[in-house]
Amino acid sequence: MKRFIILSFFLSLLVACNTSEEKNARLIEDFNFDWRFQLGDHPEAIDSLFSAENWRTINLPHDWSIEGEFSKEHPAKPEGGALPTGIAWYRKTFELPETLKNKTIWIEFDGVYRNSEVWINGQHLGKRPNGYISFAYDLTEHLNFGESQNVIVVKVDNSEQPNSRWYSGSGIYRNVRLVATENLHVAHWGTYATTPEVSKEKATVNLEVTLQNESETDKSFRLVSSILNEDGLTVAEAILEDKINKNTSKTTIQYFEVLNPNLWDTKHPYQYKIQTKVYEKNKLVDDYETALGFRSFNFDAETGFFLNGVSTKIHGVCLHHDNGALGAVANYEAIKRKLQIMKEMGVNAIRVSHNPSSLELLELCDKMGFIVQVEAFDVWKKKKVKADYNLFWDEWHEQDLKDFVKRDRNYPSVMMWSIGNEIREQFDSTGIAITQKLVNIVKDLDKTRPVTCALTENVPEKNFIYQSGALDLLGFNYKHKDYYGFPEKFKGEKIIASESVSALETRGHYDLPSDEIKRWPPAYNEPFDGNDDLTVSAYDQVSAYWGATHEESWKAVKSLDYIAGTFIWTGFDYIGEPIPYPYPARSSYFGIVDLAGFPKDVYYMYQSEWSDADVLHIFPYWNWDEGQEVDIWAYYNNADEVELFLNGKSLGKKSKENDDLHVMWRVPFEAGTLRAVSRKDGNVVLEKEIHTAGNPSKIELKANKESLKNDNYDLVYLTISILDSEGNLVPKANNLINFEISGGGKIVGVDNGYQAGLEPFKANFRKAYNGKCLVIIQSNGKAENVQLTASSDGLASESIQIKISN
């Protein structure tokens, strides 16, 4: 689905001429602006005459939990991020012109967490308990036109806790649109494109189009669908003429052939789109766009995964939906940054964990080239926490699963449907019937992708989800040592490591010696015996007891052709689930990248294995006690050896042996310069240096881009580094940084990546952690360049200007 269109002149379009109607038959208004918001329960707000003047004015998407203070007393508990939840209400007034009276008008919500109820002008439209599902309501029969106001009211109830095993956020945290069409129109999620034949020479497309006739008369129509390439040129077209009865829907199929198509893959994700136009006589009454990409893929029980006929190991990560200091807010630029960081690491696949994703994530995966496993549920009937989705399973799982598939089935990046994660019904016979039912629901709507489930029980006779015989692809979580026996245990089955690793690390913290692999805790419910400051070594040496270190797990997946690939837990740290660490830990330690978006060292191990880029990364920092023995690790690729020098003296050459993924030197500390040189056939590939840093002296500001769009959505991420007088990062600096901002931007988040920090995410200050922190700026609607100044006692302040663009 195309990213929402901002129509600031929405109402004027309604009386446009025929030429304009041809371009704008379907009107889509960004409905995110100028809502009123109030915490607490306010049922009186349903009344259209109620005044919300004293309520706070906000723009969507909005997460009220991220605005709160951390406390272990909050009912969501540290597992839910130790942030407040509760009940809140949203309210918006708007006018519609008389010219819309004969239109069909509905509102689309991409996601509301959770238990949302919606009213229009006092009329109850419905309730959706699932906080991740997208939904729409028809408003047509309840609207006022002309000078009369309309009032849309949304109640969000996230008070029953705990209801999640991670941070969920609270509120209307995804985008909202208002859509107006003629009475004859393409239904909501009303197209379904499949590509029965795909090759470099030819591709075929079948397009199902479901039309809705909301009028009291039968209609004759002409359906014109065109396939457009990235240059906007039509490469195929289909025309169909037919009739549709009054007050009914009808599904038609159109067929296309495209010669010499550009294929979609992870390195060249070429995107087509289908533009569908509906005509009554010669009048355009609706237009609708459908995402399209030409790719073929298959899983093989012996040789893994193939994309467009090419053997491709899935180098994947699991991602939760939160965007760090922004909370659950689904912002296009935030998600794009997250995916860019993953792409540069060499990631080619994303597993959405453990719920339907935002539309923006899928749109970006299409555009940037990621294979996606989408996931519907974390629980079925058997609960994991007291108030989770099990409460709504019986009434809602069919509708939610159908909506999940209908919404996502046109994205070319989506290649796997997961019906669940670590579902407890795998351990009893009820799992058989439920699995078969869920798979049938999915396949009734899409037969082009395999259905999988993330399993933890890998003994066949004990796993009832497996025994259902319904899954096309078996996903297994952890237990990497058991992978070697899978061909005998699960004969003929296609297998992927749906969740792996669960290593624990804090960016920039190192415990010595580094070569002792540890499980923490050693077993379930063992008492805490880690570092007092709740840090974990960033050497790849610590994992949760159920998981493995990064190197352990990747060696197994890498060596086995029949394992199609892996999804690491996780690409990024995420809010909540700090297990096994106690409060004040409130964010996870599992990420390859910390919550602020700063890579941990193991990022470069994957980059050396998964990407084409030349890599040489040495660590840790070089500030220690004189004579202390320090382990120097190096990740490298495209080279035969690495030589390490200390103050110009060689400490020897090291080469990876057998299946080693790093090399190591044990070096007594001596202040100065460490220099590493990688060589291939005697020629230098890369050189890297680390210097002993002096005292904090100045602040460095670096923005991830030079300009900010003046649209109230765009973001700029600024990395703040604490440097010594020579420009070296001070590795243990924790200076408090204050921010002042002016012009066309506002600070919407601050962070430093420390999992146990209790400073607020919404502030104009942040302590550095291990030399770094982050500030996120969003455009505020002013057409003025942004000026940000960072200052700290004892340090030279620094300013940066961000240009505002239209």
N, C-alpha and C positions, 0 to 999 in steps of 0.2 A: 504494500500500500504506500502511496506517495506520502511524504511528510506533509503535515497539515499546511494548508494554504492560508496566509493571513490576508483577509479581505477587509481592509479598514474602510473601504467604500461599499461594504456589503449591501446596504439598503439602496444605494443609488443604482446598483446593477439590476435591481428588480424591475426598473422601468426603462431599461436600455432598449436600443433598437434591435432589429432582427439580426444584424451583423454581430452585435455584442452577444445576443442570445446564442448564436452559433458557437461562440467561444466559451460561454459561461452558463450552459444549460443547468448544470448542477452547481448550486451555490454552497460553498463550504466556508463557514466563519470560524475563525479562531475564537473560542469561547472561554479563554483563560483569564481575561482581564476583569478587574473591578468587582471581585467578589467580596462579600462581607463574611467575617469569620469570628466565631466565639466559642471558647472552650466551655464545657459544661453541658447539661441537658436543658434544652430550651424548646419544648414542644409547642409553645405559643408562637414560635417563628413560622409555623405552617400557615397561619392566618395571613392573607395577602395584605391586610391593613396593618400588620405588625411593623413597627419601626425598628430598623437595625442600624440607625445612625450612630449609635454608640459602639457598634461592633468595629473590629479592626478591618481595614481595607487591605486586601491582599490580591496577588496574582497567582494563578496556578501555573505549573504543578506546585503542590504545597505539602510539606511534611511537618506537622506540629511537634512530633516527638523530638526531632533533631534540635529543636530550639530550647529544649529543657536542660536541666542539670542532672548529672549522674548521681545515682544513689542506689545502694544495694537493697533499699527498702521498696523501691518501685516494684509493682507486681509482675512486670515482665522479667524481672531478675537479671543478673549480669548476662545470662544466656541470651536474653532478648535485648541486650545493649545497655541495661541499667538506666534506661531513659523512661520518662513518663509516657503513659498511654491515655486511656479514658474515653470520654465522649465529647464530640464537638459538632457544631452545625455550620453549614455554609449557606449563603443566601445571595442571590443575584437578581436585580431587576433589569428589564430590557423592554424595548418597544419594537413592534413589527408594523410595517406599512400595510394599508388596505390591499395593495397589490399582491400580497402573499396569501390572501384568503383562500384561494383555490389551489394552493400548493400543499404537498405533503412535507411535514417538518418533523425532524427527530433530533435527538441529542445523543451523542456518542461519548461514553466514558471509557478511557483506556485502562483504568484501574483505580479502585478506591479501597483503601485498607481501613477497616473491613466492616462487614454488616451494614452496608450502605442502604439507605432508603431515600427515595426521591419523590418530591411533590412538585406539581406545576399548578399554580393558581389554586392551591388548596386541595387538588386532586392527587391522591396517592397513585404513583405509577408502578411501584414495585420495590423489591428488596433483593440484593445480591450479597449473600454472606461471604463468598469467596473474594478475598482481597486482591487477587492477582488477575482475575478474569476481566476481559473487556465485554462491554454490553451497551445496548442502545435502548431508548424508549421513544415511542411515537408520541409527539406532543399535539398533533394536529387538532384533535377534537376539543382541546382544553385551552386554546390560545385566544388572546385578545389582540385586536388589530387597531391601527390608528393611534390615537393619543392615549388609549388605555394601557396601563402598565401590565407586564407579565412578571411573575415572581417564581423563580426556580429555587427550591430548597432541598438541601441534601443533609441528612443526618448520618454521621459516621460513628459507629460504636465499636471501639477497640478496647473496651473496659474489661472484658472477661479474659483473665490472664492466669497462667501463661498460655498462649495459643500458638507459639512458634518456637523453634529451636535456634533461631537466629534473630537478628534485628529486622523487624518488619516495616517500621515506620508507621505513621498514622495520618490518614486524611486522603484528600483527592491528590494523589502524588504523581499521577500521570495526566496526560493532556485530555482536554474536552473540546468537542466541536459541535456546532449547530449546522445541520444540513437541511437544505430546502430543495425539493425537486418537484417536477410535475407529477400528477397522479399516476402516470405511467412511467416507471423508472426501474433501473436495475436494483434488485433487492439488496439489503444490507449483507455484506460479504457474499454478493450474488454471482461471482464468477469463479470458475475453477478451470485452470489451464493444465493440461498434461502434455507430455512430449513422448509419444509412443516410440518414435524412431529418432535417434540422434547419431550423426556421424559428421565428419568434416565436410562431406559432400552434400548432405541433405538432412533436414530435420522436419518432422511433422508435428503439428500442434492440434489438439482437440480442445476447444473452448466451450465449456458449459456456461450458459448465461441464464440466470433466473430473473425473470421480469415480474414486477408486481404492478397490478392494475388496481388502484385504490378508488377508481371512479365508479359511478352507477351505470355506465354504458360499456358495451363491448368495444374493443379497440382493434383496428388494423395497424400494423406497425412495420417498419423496415429497420433491420438491425445491421449496422455496418461496423465491422471490427477490423482494425488495421494493426499489423505488427510493425513497430517502429524501431529502428536501430538507435545507437547512441547519438548519431548525428541528426535524429529526428526524421529520417527518410523512411518511407513506407517500403517494406520488403515483401509483404504479403497482405492480402485483403480478402475478406469473406463478406458476402451480403446475403441476407435471409429476409424474406417477407412472410408474414404470418398474421394470425389473429389471436387475441386473448380475451377471455370472457371478463365481465365486470367482477369486481371484488374478488379477484383470484390471483394466483401466481402461475407461471408457466416456465418450464426449463427447456431451452433449445440448445442445440450443439452446432458449432461452426468448425470447419476443418481448414487447415492451412498447410502449405508446404514452403519451406525456406531453403533455398539453395546456398551452398557454401557458407553455412552459418559460422559466426564467431562463437567458439565454445567458452562457457563459463568454467573457470578453475580457480584455484587458490592464488595463483600468481597473476592471472589475467582474467579477472572476474567481469567478463563482458555482459552488459545488461541490455536486454530488449524490454519493451513494454507493449502491452496490447491496449489500444484505445478503442473503446466500444461506444458507439453512438446509436441512440434510439430516436427514430423519426416517426411522427404521425403525419402522413402525407409528406410534405416537404419541410415540416417544422421540426427542428431539433428539440427534443423534450428531455433528453438526459445524455450525459457522457460520463464515462467511468474508466479508470485505468487499472490494469492488472500487471503486476510484476511478472517478468518472464526471463528465464535464462536457459540456455541449451547446454545440458550436461547429462552424461550417463554415469551411473555408478553401480557398484555391486560389491557385496561381501562374499568372500570365499572361505570355506572351512579350513583350507590348507594354506592359502597364500594371502589372506587378509583382505584389504580394501583396495578397490580400483576406482579411479576417477577418470572418466573418458578413456578407459582402457589401459590406463597407466597405473602400475602398482604404486600406492601412496600410503605411507605410514601416517596414521592420524596422530599428530602432535598437538594434543588438546589440553585445555584447562577448564576447570569448573569455575563459574562465576556466579556469585550472589548478585542480587539486584541493587544493593545500595551503592551510592557513589561517594563514599567517604564522608567528608564534612558536609556534603549536601544532603546526606541522609538518603531516603528512598526516592527523592525527586528525580524523575526521568528527564534528564536534560540531554539533548542531542550532542552538544559539545563535550559534556562530561563522559558520555559513553564512548564517543569517538576517541577521546584521549586515552581512555582505558584500553580500547582495542588497538590503537596505534602502538602503545607500549608493548602489548602482547605480540603484535605483528613483528616488531623489531627484534623480539626475542626468538622468533621463528615459529610461533604458534600458527597452526593452520585450522584449528577447530575449537569450538566453544560448546561446552555443555551447560545449559541454563539450569541453575540449581535453586530450588527444586520446585519450580512453579512456572506458569506461563510468563513470558518475558514482556518487556515493553516493545512496542512497534519499532521504536528508534533503534533498538539493538539489532533486530532482524534486518531492517533497512540497511544499516551500516555493514552487517555481515555480508549481505548481498553485494554491496558496493566495494568492500575492502577484501573480500575473498576468504571467508571462513566457512568451513563445514560446521553445521549446527545440529546438535541434538537438543530438541526442545522437550520439556518435561511437564507433565500435567499435575502430578500429585506427590506429596511427601508422605501422606497417610491415606489409608482406605478406612475401613470400619474400625480397625484396632488402633487406638490412640497411641501417641508418643508422649505428648504432654496433655495436661488436663483438658484444655479448652480448644484443642486444635480442630482440624477439618473433619474429624470423625463425627462431630456434633451435627454436621450438615450432610454427611455422606448419603444417607438413604434418599433424601429429598432432592439433592442437587448434583450428584456426580455425573449423571447422564447428560444433563443440560450443559454443565461446565465442560465436560469432555468434548461434546459436539461443538460448542462455541470455540474452544481451543483449537480444534482441527480446522474448522471453517475459516477462522481468521488467518491461520499461518500456512495453509497448504499451497499457496502460490509463490512463496519465497523460494528461489532456487537454492539458497544456502541451506535450507532445512532438509536434512537427509535422514533423520531418525526421529521417530516418535517414541518417547519414553512414557510409559503409563504409571511409573512409580519409582521411588527411591527407598531402598532398604525397608520394604513393606513387610509388616509383621505377619501378614497372611501367608508368607512363604513357608511358615513353620507349621501350618495346620491345613487340613483338607479344604477349608473354605476358600483357600487361595486358588484352587483349580477353577471353580465356576466363575469367580469374580474376574480372574484373568481372561478367561474365554469371552466373557461378556464385554469387557473393556476393549479387547482386541477387535471384536466384531464391530463395536461402535466406530472405532478408528477406521477399519477397513471398509465400512459402508460409505465413508466419506473420502477416503484416500487409500488406494491400493498400490501407489507408486513408491512408497517408502517402507522400510522395515519397522516393525514394532518391537521395542525392547523394554527391559526393566532392569534397574540396578539392583543386583542381588548380593547378599552377603553369605548365604549358605551354599557352599560348593560341593556338598555331598548330594548326588542326584536323588537318592531315595528319601532324603529329608527335606527337599525343596519342592513344595507343592505348586509354586508358580511355574517352575520349570516343568513339573509333571503335567501341567495343563496342556502342553504340546502346542500352545498358541503363539509363542514368541518366535519371531524370525531371526532375532539376534540376541544372544545372551550377553548381558552386561554383568561384570563381577567387580565388586568393591574390595580392594585390598587383598591380603593373603597372596602376595606375589610369588612366594615359593611354591604355591600350589599350581601355578600356571603350567609348569612342565608336565603335569599329569593330565591336563584337560583333554587332550586328544583321545585318551582311553576312557576317561570318565564321561565325556560328552561327545560321543562319536558322531561325526558328521555335522556338528553344530558350529555356527559362526559365532565368534567370540570377540568381545572388546573389553578392555579394562575401563569400566565406566567411571571408576573413582579410584585413585591411587595416591600413595605417598603419605599424606598427613604428617609432614615434617614440621618442626616448630623452630622459629627463628625470630630474632629481633634485629632489625637493621643496625649495623655498626657496633654490635656488642660481641665480644669474643671470649670464650672460656678456653683455657689451656690445661693440659695438652689437647690438641684438636683431633687426634686420631682414635678416640674412644667412642664408639657408637653407643648411644644410650637410648633406652626407652623410658619415657616419662609420662605418667607414672609406670612403674614396671608391671602393674596389673590394675584392674578396675578397683576404684575406691581407695587406692593407696594414699596415705597422707602426703601433703605437699612437702617436698624437700629440695625445691629449686632455689634460685637466687632470690635474695630478700627484696630486690627491686623489681621482681617479676620479669626479668629479662631472660632471654634464651640465646645461647651462642649462635652466631651467624655462620660458623662453620657448619657444614652439612653433617651433623653428628647426633642430633636429637630428633626423635619422632615419638608420636603418641603410640601407646602400646599396641593398638590395633593396626598400625601402619608401618611405614618404612622411611628411611632417608631417601632423598631424591636419587642419589646414585644407585642405591640398592634396587629401587623399583625400576628405574629406566634401563638398567642393565638387563633385567629380565624381559621387559617388553621389547627392547631393541633386538634381542637375540632370537626371538620366536616369531617366525613369519605368520603363524596362524593367529596370533594376537593382532587384531586389525589396528590397534593403537591404544592410546591412553588418554584419559582426562585427569589431570593432576588436581588434587585438592590442596590449594586452590591457586589461581593466577594472582589474585589480589587478596590481601587481608580484608576482612569485612567486619562490620560492627556486630557485636554479639558473639556467642559461642566461644568464649575465651578458654574453654576447657583445654587442658586440665587445670588451669591456673585460677586462683581465687580472686575475688574482688580486692583491690580496685582494678584488676584486669577486666576490661569490658569490650575488647575486640579480639578477633582471632589472631593466632600466630602462624597460620598455615600458609599464608601467601608467599609467592615468589617475589612479589612487590608489596611494599607496605601500604597502609591505608592512605597515605598522602600521595602515593604514586611514585615513591622512590624505590628503585630496585635494590633487593638484597643481593648478596654476592652470588648466590646460586643461580640467579638470572643468567649470569654469563656462562655457567656450565651448560644450560640449555641452549643459549645462543651459539655456543661452540659446537653443539651437537645438531641443532635443528635449523640453523640459518646458513646462508651462503657467505655471510660476511666474515672477514678475517677477525679473529678474536684473540686477545691476550689480556687477561685480567688477573692482577695480583692483589692479595690482601693478607692480613689486615692493614690498618694504619701503622705508622712507624713512630709512635710515642709510647715508650714503655720505660720500665726501670732499668738503669744501667746494668748490663750483664744478664738480664732476664732472658730465658730461652723462649723464643717466639716462633711459632709455626707459620711459615710463609707458604700459602697455597697459590697455585696458578692454574687457571683454566685457559686452554688455548686450542687452536685448530689450525689446519692448513700449514702445519710446520712439523719438522722432525724432532725438535728439541727446544728447550728454553734454558737460557743461561742467566743466572742471577748474580748481580754485583752489589756489594755494599761499600759505599764510598770509593768506588772504582776498582775494588778487589773482587775477583771472581770467586763465587762460592760454589761453583760447579755447574755442570749441565745436567738436566733431567729430561727424560723422555717417558711418555706413557707406555706402560707395558701391559700385555694381555688386554683386559677390558678396563683398565684404569681410565678415570675421567678427569683426574687432576694429578699434578705433581706437587711435592712438598719439600721444603728445606726447614730444618730446625736451626735457628740462628740466634746467638747471644746478641742482645740489643746493644747497639752503638749508634748514637745520634748521627744523623746525616741523611744520605740518599740511598734508597734501594732502587735498582734499575734492572728490569727484566728485558731480555732480548729473545724473540723467537726466530728460528731460522729454518729454511727449507732448502735442502741441497747446498747448505753452506751460505745461502743468501738470506739477508735479514728480511723478515716478514713484517714484524711490528716491534716497537719498543715502548715500554711503560715505566714511569718513575713515580715513587712515593717519597715525600720529604718529611723529615721531622718538623712538626709545626711548632711555632712559638705561641705566645699569648694572643687571645682574641684582640683584633685591632680594628677591623672594619666589616661592613655588611656588603654583600654582593646580591644584586637582584637580577634574576633572569626570567624573562617571560617566554611562554611557549609559542607566542606569536606576536606580531607587531601591531595589529589593529584589532578593534572590537566593533562588531556590527551594532548599529543603533537600533536594536529590535527588542530590547528587554529580555532577551534569551541568551545571547552570546556570552561566552566565558573566556577569560584569560587566566591561566594558572602561572603564578610567579613563585619560583623557588628562591628562598632566602638562605644564603650560606654565610657562615661566620668564618672570616679569614684572618690569618695573621698578617703582619706588615709585608711579608713577601708574597702574599696571595695564596698561601696554602690553606686548605680546609682544616679548621681546628677540630679534631675528631671527637672531643668530649664537651664541646662548647654547649652550654644550655642557657645562654643569655635570653632575657625577656625582651622581645621585640615589640615595639608599638608601631601602629600603622595610622597614617593620616591620608585621607583620600579626598579628591575634589574632581569636579567635572562630570563626565557622562558615565560614571561607573559607581558601583557600590560593592562593599565587601560582603560576600555571601557565605564564606567559609574560611576557617583557618585550621591547620593541623600540623603535626610533626611526625606522625607515624608511630609514636610510642603507644603500645597497646594498653598500658595501665595509666595513661594520663587522664586526669579529671578536669582539665581546663575545658571550657565550653567550645563547641565548634562554631558558634555564632558570636564573634567578638572582634574587636579591633586590636588585639594583641595575641601573642603566642610565644611561649618559650621555644627556643631551638632545642632539638634533641639530636645528640651526636652530630652537632654542627649545622643542622638544617631544619627549616620549617617551610610552610606553604601558606600562601594566601590566594584565595579565589575571588576574582572580580567579575561582576556581571554588569552589562549595560543597563542603564536606568532610564533611558528615553531622552536624555539631554544630548544635544548635538554639540558636545564639547569634548575635547581631548581629556583623557584621564591622567591625573597626576597622583602617584602614590609615593609617599615618603616613609621609609622604615628607619626607626631610631632605637637606640638602646644606651643606657648609662655606660659611659666609658668607651663607647665605640663611635667611630665616624659614621654619621647617618648617610643614607643613600636614597636617591629619588629616581624614578623612572616615569616616562611619559608613554602612554598607550594612545595611538591614534583612534579616533572614532570614524567609522566608515558607514556609508548608507547601504 
